Amino acid sequence: MKNLFITICLLMGISSSSIGQENYKIAITNIHYWTAGMEHSSQETTTIIIENNLIKAIGAEIKIDSSYTIIDGKEHYLIPGLIDTHIHLMDSEGPAEMKETEFSYLSILGTKNANRVLMNGVTTVRDAAGPTFGLKKAIDEEMTAGPRIYPSGAALTQSGGHGDFRTLCNHSQIKGGYIDETESMGLAFIADGKTEMLKGAREQLRKGATQVKVLVSGSISGKHDPIDVVEFTEEEVNEAVKAAENWGTYVMVHAYNDKSIQMALNAGVKSIEHATLISETTAKMIKEKGAVLSTQTYVFSVDLPYFTAEQKQKRKEAEEGLNTLFSLSKKYDLLVTHSTDIYGDPNQFKNAPKEFTLRQKWFSNVEILEQATINAAQVLEMSGERNPYKEGKLGVIKEGAYADLIIINQDPTEDTKVLSNPDKNINFIMKNGKVFKNTLDK
Ligand SMILES: [Zn+2]
């Protein structure tokens, strides 16, 4: 297994020099570091000790014996591995293309995407719709390189909703038509009525979903749903919430417009995705209900070749709400996370880190870093007993936390733009105590 992993890493161009060693002991020395709670990177340099997959100790005076592999972090900056709370690793260029994609191709595409995301310095993702259960397993088993995955499985969608990609000639939900390919691939699950919602949620939980994803509003990329519509009723969404809560976890919803967000919050939803068409009343309600905001900026500037004029118009409308959304999120002190909503091929994922530059229009450098570390980790913890990574904390640098760490050649607390060019600026990537990139000596 180890040899296979190293071979894959070599094929993918990942440094495999220290992957898979037993009794892994690493000391990162002479490093400036930042973790949530600090206003900027440490002025003084320090030593970080990693044993196996966890951070063992942090301090300037730590003695290191010869059993440690030393990584000299001189003139570099260390932060926790980044977290993306909304991404789609296994969703090809778009629903139309996915219908023509055989599953083995999709699996390899997902593997490449996962690899690219890790090379962006992202060590954990919450996958917001798509058949990533097997990909997660393969990554955890070190068959291939990628981030930790919190999978949602298929997103629950109503007939005609954002995830209903049937053609207008397909009447499968009424009688006897063929099941749409995006459903059989596990990207979406069409459900109408309370019983089907329960069934849909339970199907995903059965496969290992760490949270349930429901599509409750009109969308940009949906074929038949205007962006202003509300999808599902409160009673239907509440069935998914009940199924998730019985399983010890929560529901995240795709929702752009105000009405749909209010409906979802009343149904007990805890994570609101996108939310760019939000009003002040709803922002207040998010705070009162203790829900979180997982939203994006870069994705609105991606020019997808297959987008129609109508889809482009919907995207523009959604993007225009960002100023209001972020000023309200500040006013009501809402928990905002870093997320990209990227899907497609590795080239799309290569551009995802532009998010770290675009957010500077609204947030300070430290706020942006917090969104991609501690805030995002807080959202992942909402999976409760279904959280697959409970041995250590994610998104922080402290004793006992997971050794998910990246080292950068410039101080990201001075300018997060450095994270937008990971191939150049991120010199070292560690996940679960294992090294996936190290160009510090070069
Ligand atoms: Zn999405």
Boltz pocket constraint, residues with backbone or C-beta under 6 A from the ligand:
constraints:
  - pocket:
      binder: B
      contacts: [[A, 86], [A, 87], [A, 88], [A, 128], [A, 341]]
      max_distance: 6.0
